[in-house]
């Protein structure tokens, strides 16, 4: 999963959860939502603490922040910056990932 997320970061794109399941394995779709979150958390275990989680690139079907995002931040012990709100933090994380990975 991490390799797929890295490819989306390099491409400057996001990926809908359904499309990620198709690429990584349809069995993800059948997991309990908590296990789906855990799969994304595991993909980000190798992400440095000062970098946004790659799983921020996962969106809902309408290309908006996925409901998993705040749970992933919590599981990774990442702070939620309440000043600008969660959607603003998500957007900033996605932009930062595209900037960082676009240089690779």
MODELLER restraints for C-alpha pairs under 7 A, 6 or more apart:
rsr = mdl.restraints
at = mdl.atoms
rsr.add(forms.Gaussian(group=physical.xy_distance, feature=features.Distance(at['CA:1:A'], at['CA:24:A']), mean=5.97, stdev=0.5))
rsr.add(forms.Gaussian(group=physical.xy_distance, feature=features.Distance(at['CA:1:A'], at['CA:43:A']), mean=6.11, stdev=0.5))
rsr.add(forms.Gaussian(group=physical.xy_distance, feature=features.Distance(at['CA:2:A'], at['CA:43:A']), mean=4.91, stdev=0.5))
rsr.add(forms.Gaussian(group=physical.xy_distance, feature=features.Distance(at['CA:5:A'], at['CA:54:A']), mean=6.16, stdev=0.5))
rsr.add(forms.Gaussian(group=physical.xy_distance, feature=features.Distance(at['CA:8:A'], at['CA:14:A']), mean=6.06, stdev=0.5))
rsr.add(forms.Gaussian(group=physical.xy_distance, feature=features.Distance(at['CA:9:A'], at['CA:97:A']), mean=5.97, stdev=0.5))
rsr.add(forms.Gaussian(group=physical.xy_distance, feature=features.Distance(at['CA:9:A'], at['CA:98:A']), mean=5.20, stdev=0.5))
rsr.add(forms.Gaussian(group=physical.xy_distance, feature=features.Distance(at['CA:9:A'], at['CA:101:A']), mean=5.57, stdev=0.5))
rsr.add(forms.Gaussian(group=physical.xy_distance, feature=features.Distance(at['CA:10:A'], at['CA:98:A']), mean=6.44, stdev=0.5))
rsr.add(forms.Gaussian(group=physical.xy_distance, feature=features.Distance(at['CA:10:A'], at['CA:101:A']), mean=4.76, stdev=0.5))
rsr.add(forms.Gaussian(group=physical.xy_distance, feature=features.Distance(at['CA:10:A'], at['CA:102:A']), mean=4.86, stdev=0.5))
rsr.add(forms.Gaussian(group=physical.xy_distance, feature=features.Distance(at['CA:11:A'], at['CA:102:A']), mean=6.98, stdev=0.5))
rsr.add(forms.Gaussian(group=physical.xy_distance, feature=features.Distance(at['CA:12:A'], at['CA:98:A']), mean=4.78, stdev=0.5))
rsr.add(forms.Gaussian(group=physical.xy_distance, feature=features.Distance(at['CA:12:A'], at['CA:102:A']), mean=6.74, stdev=0.5))
rsr.add(forms.Gaussian(group=physical.xy_distance, feature=features.Distance(at['CA:14:A'], at['CA:57:A']), mean=4.65, stdev=0.5))
rsr.add(forms.Gaussian(group=physical.xy_distance, feature=features.Distance(at['CA:14:A'], at['CA:58:A']), mean=6.05, stdev=0.5))
rsr.add(forms.Gaussian(group=physical.xy_distance, feature=features.Distance(at['CA:14:A'], at['CA:59:A']), mean=6.77, stdev=0.5))
rsr.add(forms.Gaussian(group=physical.xy_distance, feature=features.Distance(at['CA:15:A'], at['CA:57:A']), mean=6.06, stdev=0.5))
rsr.add(forms.Gaussian(group=physical.xy_distance, feature=features.Distance(at['CA:15:A'], at['CA:58:A']), mean=5.06, stdev=0.5))
rsr.add(forms.Gaussian(group=physical.xy_distance, feature=features.Distance(at['CA:15:A'], at['CA:59:A']), mean=5.89, stdev=0.5))
rsr.add(forms.Gaussian(group=physical.xy_distance, feature=features.Distance(at['CA:16:A'], at['CA:58:A']), mean=5.52, stdev=0.5))
rsr.add(forms.Gaussian(group=physical.xy_distance, feature=features.Distance(at['CA:16:A'], at['CA:59:A']), mean=4.57, stdev=0.5))
rsr.add(forms.Gaussian(group=physical.xy_distance, feature=features.Distance(at['CA:16:A'], at['CA:60:A']), mean=5.36, stdev=0.5))
rsr.add(forms.Gaussian(group=physical.xy_distance, feature=features.Distance(at['CA:16:A'], at['CA:61:A']), mean=5.54, stdev=0.5))
rsr.add(forms.Gaussian(group=physical.xy_distance, feature=features.Distance(at['CA:16:A'], at['CA:63:A']), mean=6.49, stdev=0.5))
rsr.add(forms.Gaussian(group=physical.xy_distance, feature=features.Distance(at['CA:17:A'], at['CA:58:A']), mean=5.76, stdev=0.5))
rsr.add(forms.Gaussian(group=physical.xy_distance, feature=features.Distance(at['CA:17:A'], at['CA:59:A']), mean=5.94, stdev=0.5))
rsr.add(forms.Gaussian(group=physical.xy_distance, feature=features.Distance(at['CA:17:A'], at['CA:60:A']), mean=6.07, stdev=0.5))
rsr.add(forms.Gaussian(group=physical.xy_distance, feature=features.Distance(at['CA:21:A'], at['CA:28:A']), mean=5.70, stdev=0.5))
rsr.add(forms.Gaussian(group=physical.xy_distance, feature=features.Distance(at['CA:21:A'], at['CA:29:A']), mean=6.05, stdev=0.5))
rsr.add(forms.Gaussian(group=physical.xy_distance, feature=features.Distance(at['CA:28:A'], at['CA:36:A']), mean=6.53, stdev=0.5))
rsr.add(forms.Gaussian(group=physical.xy_distance, feature=features.Distance(at['CA:37:A'], at['CA:68:A']), mean=6.15, stdev=0.5))
rsr.add(forms.Gaussian(group=physical.xy_distance, feature=features.Distance(at['CA:37:A'], at['CA:72:A']), mean=6.42, stdev=0.5))
rsr.add(forms.Gaussian(group=physical.xy_distance, feature=features.Distance(at['CA:40:A'], at['CA:55:A']), mean=5.99, stdev=0.5))
rsr.add(forms.Gaussian(group=physical.xy_distance, feature=features.Distance(at['CA:41:A'], at['CA:72:A']), mean=5.85, stdev=0.5))
rsr.add(forms.Gaussian(group=physical.xy_distance, feature=features.Distance(at['CA:41:A'], at['CA:75:A']), mean=6.86, stdev=0.5))
rsr.add(forms.Gaussian(group=physical.xy_distance, feature=features.Distance(at['CA:41:A'], at['CA:76:A']), mean=6.81, stdev=0.5))
rsr.add(forms.Gaussian(group=physical.xy_distance, feature=features.Distance(at['CA:44:A'], at['CA:53:A']), mean=5.87, stdev=0.5))
rsr.add(forms.Gaussian(group=physical.xy_distance, feature=features.Distance(at['CA:44:A'], at['CA:54:A']), mean=6.29, stdev=0.5))
rsr.add(forms.Gaussian(group=physical.xy_distance, feature=features.Distance(at['CA:44:A'], at['CA:55:A']), mean=6.85, stdev=0.5))
rsr.add(forms.Gaussian(group=physical.xy_distance, feature=features.Distance(at['CA:47:A'], at['CA:53:A']), mean=6.38, stdev=0.5))
rsr.add(forms.Gaussian(group=physical.xy_distance, feature=features.Distance(at['CA:52:A'], at['CA:93:A']), mean=5.38, stdev=0.5))
rsr.add(forms.Gaussian(group=physical.xy_distance, feature=features.Distance(at['CA:52:A'], at['CA:97:A']), mean=6.58, stdev=0.5))
rsr.add(forms.Gaussian(group=physical.xy_distance, feature=features.Distance(at['CA:56:A'], at['CA:69:A']), mean=6.25, stdev=0.5))
rsr.add(forms.Gaussian(group=physical.xy_distance, feature=features.Distance(at['CA:56:A'], at['CA:90:A']), mean=6.54, stdev=0.5))
rsr.add(forms.Gaussian(group=physical.xy_distance, feature=features.Distance(at['CA:56:A'], at['CA:93:A']), mean=6.70, stdev=0.5))
rsr.add(forms.Gaussian(group=physical.xy_distance, feature=features.Distance(at['CA:56:A'], at['CA:94:A']), mean=6.14, stdev=0.5))
rsr.add(forms.Gaussian(group=physical.xy_distance, feature=features.Distance(at['CA:57:A'], at['CA:94:A']), mean=6.04, stdev=0.5))
rsr.add(forms.Gaussian(group=physical.xy_distance, feature=features.Distance(at['CA:58:A'], at['CA:66:A']), mean=6.39, stdev=0.5))
rsr.add(forms.Gaussian(group=physical.xy_distance, feature=features.Distance(at['CA:59:A'], at['CA:65:A']), mean=5.08, stdev=0.5))
rsr.add(forms.Gaussian(group=physical.xy_distance, feature=features.Distance(at['CA:59:A'], at['CA:66:A']), mean=4.56, stdev=0.5))
rsr.add(forms.Gaussian(group=physical.xy_distance, feature=features.Distance(at['CA:60:A'], at['CA:66:A']), mean=4.78, stdev=0.5))
rsr.add(forms.Gaussian(group=physical.xy_distance, feature=features.Distance(at['CA:65:A'], at['CA:87:A']), mean=6.80, stdev=0.5))
rsr.add(forms.Gaussian(group=physical.xy_distance, feature=features.Distance(at['CA:65:A'], at['CA:90:A']), mean=6.74, stdev=0.5))
rsr.add(forms.Gaussian(group=physical.xy_distance, feature=features.Distance(at['CA:73:A'], at['CA:79:A']), mean=6.90, stdev=0.5))
rsr.add(forms.Gaussian(group=physical.xy_distance, feature=features.Distance(at['CA:80:A'], at['CA:86:A']), mean=6.80, stdev=0.5))
rsr.add(forms.Gaussian(group=physical.xy_distance, feature=features.Distance(at['CA:81:A'], at['CA:89:A']), mean=6.60, stdev=0.5))
